[in-house]
Structures are given as structure tokens and as C-alpha cells.
Amino acid sequence: MNSGQFSNYQTKSFFDEMFYFDEKTVVKPHYEKVYKRLNGLSADELDAKRSQAVSSFLEHGVTFTVYDDSDGIERVFPFDLIPRVIPKAEWVIVEQGLKQRILALNLFLHDIYHQARILKEGIIPKEIVETCPYYRKEIIGFDVPQDIYIHICGSDLIRNEEGTYMVLEDNGRCPSGVSYLLENRAIMKRAFPKTYQSMEVCSVEAYPELLLRTLEHLSPRQSQKPVCVLLSPGVYNSAYFEHTFLARQMGIEIVEGRDLIAIDNYVFMRTTLGLVQVDVIYRRLDDDYIDPLFFKNDSILGVPGLMEAYLKGNVSLANAVGTGLADDKVTYAFVPEMIKFYLGQDPILESVPTYLCWREKDRNYVLENLDKLVVKPANESGGYGMLIGTASTKQERNDFKFRIKENPREYIAQPIISLSRHPTFCDEGVMGRHVDLRPFILYGKDIEIVPGGLTRVALKKDSLVVNSSQGGGSKDTWVLKN
Amino acid sequence: MLSRVADNLYWMSRYIERAESITRMVEVNQSSSLEFIEDALSEFWEPVLKAICASEIFNEHTKIDIGQFLFFGSGFPNSVKNCFLYARENARMVRDQLSVEMWVELNNIYLFFQSGQAEATFLQNPQEFFQKVIKFSLVFQGLSGATIPHDEGWRFMALGTYLERADQTSRMLDTLTFQKHEPTRLDLLAVLRSCVAQTAFRRQYKGELSMTNVADYLLFSRDFPRSIRFSIRCIDENLHSLSGVPSGNFSNEAERLIGSSLAMVNFTDIKIVMSNGLHQTIDDLQRKLINVGQCIFETYVLLPFELQSAEKSTFIQAQSQQQ
């Protein structure tokens, strides 16, 4: 262990994905081949592989946009060459847990927008649901196509100090990142072909096909080949690359609001040959923006009249309207109850203990212990607006105290979990950096998960925030076949 | 295909062709300008600036080097840097229509201009810079011929390329009519070279370099790919292959206009043009070509009911017809 790229590597007190500590640092068996290959590389070879990866991303325009960034609009999502490896046995359990979870979330959404049994039986407080900004009372009683609400779900998983997988949050609106997963894999196969082959890694390439099948499953016109489109907010959206990538891989049109037109409760796209009826819209646009007439705003991104066509059943949307309720971090706290209530099962994957500032008892505890907790806004994404107690100043804590008291419903707190770490190439050499995992779950005729997901890594030293907008990068994730 | 996608492909090609034309023009004129002392320089460039409608904007930016203005001037909407920015923005919206090679080439030239590397190369080694830009455009055109299907989208790209090319050639020719004096040998050669036509011209006219011959060649050559007649014929062919209507007939206003322009260049000769006035003829042609562009948009992008009520249309033409 004391030579090569990993010579100065220390696991410290963290749970490390690649090594365990038993008097000395030892490589875990499922990482042995990766370790040998990387450790044998010279610094020059490594640099060459890294710059190859970066220029490949840049040339292909695999970029994302950071809002409010003055130094240029597009950036390459930093990519780390050390793959994360997950043994089959671990993955099988994670997969079962994710399937259980998406089932429960869908049953929950169906219930909320129909009989609301879970509220009537007092398992989830009614007030919580009704005050969620993404709760859409407009669709109460509406039967969504195939009775599925969340067709594409990205749940973020972390591992705690013991290595236990836990769900950190669910993204049931428009989770992004799957294009990086696919591009990362393409690059790794080029950079380390032999290692990849010899480790027998599960392929992820089927994702676009599975996604298209999931979308086609929703078509209101089953008599003919469904016309599916991907609705994007446009070229300035941070995930635009992903939108074109997926549309291209599926062979469907990528449209913007102005390409669609609703006439007499049907939706059409404008083509050079005239109007063509659209059956399924994979929309990468939040509810608020899809129809300015229905959601009463002056959004120019959406399609006036789309919601009428949707409610008449003439066009399907993926994900359905109203799924943001499942993203709410207050709702998140009740997922274990949902699993018991709807499925009669115990949750396979743990959740992170969550204090709801909305509850007086929890709030008092949070206010007393701000320096030990992480406080998150209930309805933000991208890692914005968080307070990490241990790394905060007194001023920031006072600021948060004020905000929590002002608006307790909008804040939750969790104990700070020291995410597992993974060896990562940094300027100083190979260092341990915190990682999470975002798998992508597809719910169509069946529930399908491409093995693994996008491993996100916090590149800044000691940082626990992995979001790309906060200086995070990504790794390829290798789930082993055996 | 999606109407907007057709529109994006059309504009992507137009901007690339425009960038190439401007580059060729500056390359040629910069070498000619070496024959002049510095005081006479602004007079030398004036006809060129006039022909590309940049004269007024340039004069607001005194003290800028003309090359830097035409390539990088942020205040000049058609600077080569801006052309590549717009071309790439359009391409970004239709990446699924392009081959990976096409995208990579376009993205690389865009990054080259954005990084400041372009400006440095331009200052240190202008020749290398010109070659790089021109080569990009040629490689891109080669790739679009060789790596994607020649389907509907490809036709819209061709329409953009040839409309722009006809327009640019007519502008190059027009510089001769903006001269304060009779065009000199040097002026005539500069125009031919801006259109890469000097060798082909010599072969046809065996050295009889005159204003009439130059105008005749650039307007009416049957087979020179940058002549106005050649470009108009390509526009006509592509429009008819989009609609399926045989050439010589028309099913929309764009086809009618281009058909009448084609008849004009097919059945006029240079004597008539010179007696009517070269500038007048060029001006009429340019106006017709702008109308053709507008009619393509109305035919293939707008819906019939939006034509009548322009204000109700949510689909406003985002990219103005330049100049």
C-alpha cells in the first residue's frame, strides 16, 4: 500500500468506500483491480487521461450552467477518474429499497389526490400537505394515465459512518444527471478498457430505451406508435445538454413551449409539414411553468391550454402534475410511515432522522442545537440555502434562528451525517472526498433501475455538499455482475 | 420536422457562411491595404464597410482597428465572433440533427473565439488566423455533405448557405459601385479574390480584367459555386425538393420569388445590367433575396392563421434578417 498514487492516502475516521482500516489501511476486495491499475499509473499517464476526459467533455459540450456566475455561462461538470465500485450483494438491497420507495410514493400521491386516507387516519397531518407549495389541489380527483405519478425518480442516497445506505431526499419532479452517468461511462470505458472488462460491470447503456418505453406506456392513443416529445425550457437552462442528449438517444423531438400549440384540448407540435398531434410529453419544466393560463402567470416557457388537454386525458405528462409534494423535505420525513401504511412493510432503506421545525417540540430542540445540526429549506434544490451547524458562524446561526421562527414550516433539520468518503484525484494527490449516489428509477409497465447511478463527489476538502452548483463533481459507478 | 428546428438549421448555416465571407474579405483587403499610406486607409475601407452596412457603426467606434472591429467588435452584430456565437446557439438547439463531428468542429471554433486565443492569434499571425476560420467553414460544409442524411433539415441548411452566399457575393460586387473613382485593377482583383474567383475568372477571360467582365462572372457564371446565378439555382432546387413541386412552378411565395430571380439571371445579360446600373440591379436582387428568406419563414415556420394576425403569434421571429 505504500507506493504509487495512493501512498499518502488516509481513511481517517470516515467510512471509506475503497479501504478499511485494520491496524493498517487495506483495500476492499471488490476494489482490488481498480486499485492495482491506478496505483501503477505514473503521474504523466494520469494527467494525460484526465485532460483527455476534460477535453472530451468540453468538445462534446457536456456542460451545465451555474446561475449568477459571472465568469462564463457554461462549465464542464468536473469528473473524477476513480470509479466507485458497488458489489452485487449491496446493490440488490438498494434496488429493492428504491423500488419499495417509489411504489409507496406513488400510492401516497394517488391517495392524496383522491380519498386522502392517510390524512384522515391522522398518519400525516393535513396541514403539512396543504401548505406544501407543490401541492396541486387542481388535480384532486383526476386519474393520471396508468395511475402513475412519478415515472422518473432520482433519490439521493448516502452512506453513514457505518456504511449503511440511507435515503437523503427524493426528486420526483425533474431529476437531472442521467446524461452524466451515461457520458461518464463512455469515458471510463475508453480510459480503462481492460480493467472495466475484467471486473464485469453491469451495463447502463439501456437507459434511453427504458425511458422511451416508460413514456410510451403512458400514451392515450395505444392504437398507433405514440408521439413522445421532450419539453425543455430551452438552451439557457442549466440541464439543456441533458435534454438534447436524451432526446437524441431516444430519437424523439426536443421541443420548447413555442413549438407546441393546444387546440380544442389536443396538443400539437408545429412542423414544416403542419401540425402533428403529441401523445406524451416528457417535460423538464416544473408545474408552475407548463401552462400560463392554468397556473396564472406570464411564463413564456409553457404551452397555453396544455393543462386542459391533460385533464381531458388527451395528452400525458411525465412526471405527472403535483409530484413536487414528494420532494418536500417535510413529506420526506413521513416516507417510512407511508411504506407501512400502503405496503404493510418495513422500509428497506433507512431515512435520515428529521426534525420538523413546524412541530413545536422539534423546533425547540433545533433552535437549541443549531451548531450540531444541518438545517435545510424544505423546498429548495441544488444545495442552496442550507446551514451546516458545525461550519457556521454565530451570525449565520442567529440569522437562521430568525428565519426558522418566522417560517417554521419551511425548515427541517437533521443530524450532520459524515458521508462516506471515496479516494479522488485532487491537486494534492489522491484524497478522501465525501460522496453520495443518485440512482434513476423508471416506473412504467415495470419498475426499472439502471444499475448504479450518478456518484457525486464534493471536491472541496471536508465539504459535505455534493451538488454541481456547489462545487461538486462526479464519478462513474460500477455495479458488479458477480 | 419541427418548424423551429428548420429555422435553427437555416440560421446556423447562414451565420457560418457569413463568418467565412467576412473573413475572406478582410484577408484580401488587408493585404491590398498595404499599398496605401495610413492616412488613406479609412478611404480605402469605406466601400467595404458600406457594402456590408457596417459603415455607421464603425464610425461610432473610432480608434478601433478595422480588423479587430470586424472580427471581435462587440458593438458590431455581424462580427465574426458574434456569427460563431449565434451559429453555435442555433446548433445547440438542434444538436440532435448534427453529426458529432459537425458539433465538435463548430464548438471548437466557438471556444477558440471565446477564449481570447483567437484575438491573440489574429494579432500575432493574422494569416494563420484567417486560414483557421476559413478552414473551419470548409470542413463544416464538407462534414454536412458527408456525415448527415440529405433530408429536410439538410435542405434548410443549404437554403441558409446559398441565400447568404448570394447575398455576400452581391455585396462584394457592390463595393465596386461605392468607389469614388473608377475601380482600379487592384479593386477588381480584390473583389475576385474575396469570392475565391481569381483563378476561375482568369481561365474564362484570359486576363481581360474589366469591371464588366468581373460583374458578368460573379453575377452570371453558370458553374462557379459562388456566383449569384449558381446560388439562386441551388436555392430554387432546394425549395422545390422541400415542397415536391416541379421547378418552373410554384406552390408558395418563396418559390415564386426565387423562380422570378432565377429567370432574371438566366435571361438577362451583362450589357443590359450595365446600362441599367450595376448598383440598381444588385440592390433589386438583394431585396428579393431578403424577401425569399422572409417567405421561407412564413411558409415553413409560421402557421397559416398566424400570418393574418401577426400580433397573436407567440412565435416571433427571433433572428432578424441582418443588415
Interface residues (C-beta under 8 A of the other chain):
Chain A: L58 E59 H60 G61 G72 G234 V235 Y240 T244 A247 R248 E253 I254 V255 E256 R258 D259 I261 M269 R270 T271 T272 L275 I300 P304
Chain B: M1 L2 S3 R4 V5 A6 E89 R92 M93 R95 D96 V100 W103 V104 N107 N108 L111 Q114 E152 L242 Y300 V301 L303 T314 F315
